[in-house]
């Protein structure tokens, strides 16, 4: 029988504020830049580079790595 223990799951989603379109979303077992960045990449691939990025105040969104990625993207 499979282990059905409950694990905390996070939904990482990008939502276009103007149109409410969801370019990409994915569930993750962690809330960190390593989980966030592939979702960010897929959202960019599907809808293009956003003018602005609004995030909540979670630690994964306040990382130096994410700041560097955003700076390189413009």
C-alpha positions as CSV (number, residue, x, y, z in Angstrom):
1,X,0.0,0.0,0.0
2,X,1.3,3.5,-0.9
3,X,2.2,5.9,1.8
4,X,-0.6,8.5,1.8
5,X,0.8,10.8,4.5
6,X,-0.1,14.4,4.0
7,X,2.5,16.7,2.7
8,X,2.3,20.5,2.5
9,X,1.8,21.5,-1.2
10,X,2.2,24.9,-2.7
11,X,0.6,26.4,-5.8
12,X,2.9,28.7,-7.7
13,X,0.9,30.7,-10.2
14,X,1.4,33.6,-12.5
15,X,-1.6,35.7,-13.2
16,X,-1.8,38.6,-15.7
17,X,-3.2,41.4,-13.6
18,X,-4.9,43.1,-16.6
19,X,-6.5,40.1,-18.3
20,X,-6.6,37.6,-15.4
21,X,-5.0,35.0,-17.8
22,X,-2.9,32.4,-16.0
23,X,0.2,31.9,-18.3
24,X,1.5,29.0,-16.1
25,X,0.9,27.4,-12.7
26,X,2.3,24.4,-11.0
27,X,2.1,22.6,-7.6
28,X,5.3,22.2,-5.6
29,X,6.3,20.5,-2.4
30,X,8.6,23.4,-1.6
31,X,8.2,27.2,-1.6
32,X,11.6,28.3,-2.6
33,X,13.4,29.9,-5.6
34,X,14.3,26.4,-7.0
35,X,10.6,25.7,-7.3
36,X,9.6,29.2,-8.4
37,X,12.1,29.8,-11.2
38,X,11.0,27.0,-13.6
39,X,7.4,28.2,-13.2
40,X,8.5,31.8,-13.9
41,X,10.4,30.5,-17.0
42,X,7.4,28.7,-18.4
43,X,5.2,31.8,-17.8
44,X,7.7,33.9,-19.8
45,X,7.9,31.3,-22.6
46,X,4.1,31.2,-22.9
47,X,3.2,34.9,-22.5
48,X,6.4,36.9,-22.9
49,X,8.4,39.0,-20.4
50,X,6.1,40.9,-18.0
51,X,6.5,44.6,-17.5
52,X,6.3,44.2,-13.8
53,X,6.4,41.4,-11.3
54,X,4.3,41.6,-8.2
55,X,4.9,38.9,-5.6
56,X,3.8,38.3,-2.0
57,X,6.3,38.8,0.8
58,X,7.3,35.1,0.9
59,X,11.0,34.4,1.5
60,X,11.3,32.6,-1.9
61,X,10.3,35.8,-3.6
62,X,12.8,38.0,-1.7
63,X,15.8,36.0,-2.6
64,X,19.0,37.5,-4.0
65,X,18.9,35.0,-6.8
66,X,15.4,36.1,-8.0
67,X,16.6,39.7,-7.8
68,X,19.5,38.9,-10.1
69,X,17.3,36.9,-12.5
70,X,14.9,39.9,-12.8
71,X,17.7,42.3,-13.2
72,X,19.2,40.3,-16.1
73,X,15.8,40.1,-17.8
74,X,15.4,43.8,-17.6
